[in-house]
Amino acid sequence: MVNKLLLPLAYVILVLAISSDLFADDFQLFRISKVSGLMGVNTQYRYQETTFSNKNNEKYNAQIVTGLIELNIKSILWHPNFLQLDFGGNYNPGTRRDMFLVAPDRSELSSLESLKGKATFFSQRPLRLVFHANYTHNFFNRELTTNVESFRNNVGANFSIRNRFMPINVQWNNDKWRQYELATGRTFKSRLENLFVEINKSFTKFDVSKFKYNRRISHYQYADQKAFNNLLHELQFKENIYFDKNRMSGIFSNVWATKQTGSQPFERINLTETLNLNLPLNFKFKSGYRYNDSKFQSIKNVLHNLNTHLQHKLYKSLVSDVFYRYDKIKNTNYNESRKIIGGSLNYTKKIPGGVLNLNYEHLRRSTQRDNQSLLLQIYNEEHVLEDGSVVILEYPYVLIETIVVKDELGIIIYQENIDYILIERGDFIEIQRLPGGRIPSGATVLIDYNTEQNIEYDYSLKGNIYGGSLSLFKNLIRIYYRRNKSDFDKIDPLLLRILKWSDQKVIGVNFSYKQFDIGWEDDQFNTNIVPYRSKRYFASFTGRGGRDLTFIFSGNYRDYKLIQENEKQQFIDVNSRILYQFLRKTRLEINASYRKQIGQNLNLELWTGQVEWQTQFRNTWFKLGLEFYQRDFESEIIQYRNAYFRVERKF
C-alpha cells in the first residue's frame, strides 16, 4: 500500500524536476551555502535570599561557568529549487539546575539546548513542500515573579499549491509542551495536533471565496487537575462580492460551524451577512444579519441579530451617523429581546496653533427578559483582566464555587488564588489576576458560573456620551473631557440589582514639549454597583547628550478608590534607561525600575536594576554586568544579585 502511494509521488517529483530549471548551471548534488554560529563562555556569581511570610529564611549562592555553542547550516541538495536544508541548534554545556537559572528581572528566554531543522522542496515552484522539527529546553520568567522550566517538541509540514486559479494550502502541526514552575512545583502539560486546509478561489476580479477546515486534537493537564481531551472540527466559508474596483462596496458572507467532542463538548453554527454601500453625496450605508446557534452541555442558545448604520461626512470636519440594532435571544434559561437606536456627531477643526475636537452620541435601549429557570447558567462570559481596573461579573448572586476561568480559546483552566482571586462586592463578584500567574495583564478570559435568578424584567435606558479635546500652541497643551451617562426611563420590577445606572466623568491635561511629556487625569465613575474615583499622574523625558548619550525616564502614579467599600489601591511605576556609546563598538547601558502596588491581595514592592558594559574586538564580543532584584510580595521578600562576564565569538 505504501509503495502504491510513493510511486505516483516520485513520478510527480521527477516530472517537475525535468520540466523546471533543475539542470541549470548551478546544479550540484550537495553543497553547503552558509554556515554561521558562535562559541563562547559565560561566568556568573549568583546570590539569592528569600524571607517567607512565616519568617523562615532560605539562602542560595552559585558560581556558574557555562559554555555557549550555536551552529546554523544552510545547504542545498541538487538545486535551490529542489531541496533546501536548514539545520541549527545550541547547547550550553556546564549549566546546572538551580532555583534561579533565570535572572528574576529578565523576561527573555534562557535556552539550555535546542535543535531545529527544516527541509523545503521546490521553494520557488508552484508546488511547495516544507517539513520542520524543533526541540527546545529553556527557562523563562513570568512578570518578575515565577521562574518556569519548559520543554517543547514541535514537528509539522506545509504543502501549498500556488497559482492564480485556486491556491491551496495544507498545514499539519504537532506540538508537545511541558512546563514546570520551579518554586511551586506546579506542572502544565499540553499536546496540540492541528490539521489546517485553506482553499482560495476568485471567479472574477470582483469576488473572493475562501474555504477553511481545521481539525484540532488537544490534551492538557494543569497542576493536579484532571486531564482534558478534546477533538474539534471547524468549517468556514467566506464569500466577498464587490460592486466596485476599489472594493469599497459589496456583500460579505461568512458561514462558520464548530463541533467539539471529548471532555468539553460543544457545538456552534454562526452565519453573518453584511452589506456595505458607498453612496453619493458622501453617504455610507452598512447593514447586517447574524445568526448564532450554540450548545454547551445542557445549555442551548440561539441569537438573531439585525443592525443598520448610515453615515455622512460633510467636508473633512463633520461626521454624523444614525444606527439601529435588534437582538433576539432564546436560551434554555431565558428569552430576551433588545432594541438599540441612536446617533452621533463628531466635529474636528484645525484652529490657529491647534486642533479642536467635539463629539456627541445619544442612544436608547429597551430590553425584555422572561426567565425559564431559577438557576441561570452563564457560559463563556468574556472579560479583559488588566492591572489597575475593576472587573465585575455581569450577574449578582453568583454561586462562587461554580466559577470556572479559562483562557480565550477555552483550553486552559486557571486556578483560583494562584492565577486569579475573587473578591465579594456586595451581591457581585470581582475578579483580579495575580502577578506571576498564567494570566498576562490585558488578557481576555472566558468565565463560566451559575447564579440564582428569579428575575423577569422590562426596562428602557437612555444614554449620552459627549466630550471633546483642545490642542493649543502646536500640541504643547492638550485638554480633554468626556462624559458617559446612562439612566433608566422605565424599570419593571423597580428594584433590580442586575441593572445599573452610571455616570462617568473623565478630565485630563497633557503638556508636551520636545522630549518632555507630563499629564494628569481624573476619572469619576458613579454607579449603583461598584463606584470608584481614580487619579493618574504621568511623566516622561527622552533625550540625547550629543551623539553618544541617550536616556529615557518615565513615571506613572495612579490611585484607585472604591467608594462603597472605602478601599484604596495605588500603583506606582518608575523606569529609566541610560545608554552611552564609547567609540564605535563599546557601550555602557544602565537600566533601573521600581514598581509598587497597594491593594487587597496585591501588595507588591519591586526594585530591579542592571549595569552592562559591552565591547567588540574583531568578531569577539565581551560583556561585563551586574544585576539587582528585590521583591516584596504579600510579605514574602526575595533579594537577588548577579555578576557576570561573557565572551562570544561569532563566525
PyMOL commands that set and color helices and strands:
alter all, ss='L'
color gray80, all
select helices_A, chain A and resi 2-19
alter helices_A, ss='H'
color red, helices_A
select strands_A, chain A and resi 28-51+57-78+83-91+110-121+127-142+146-161+168-181+187-201+207-222+228-242+250-262+266-279+283-296+299-314+318-331+334-351+354-371+375-385+398-406+420-425+428-433+443-452+457-472+477-492+502-513+516-527+532-545+549-562+567-582+586-598+604-617+620-633+636-650
alter strands_A, ss='S'
color yellow, strands_A
deselect
rebuild
show_as cartoon
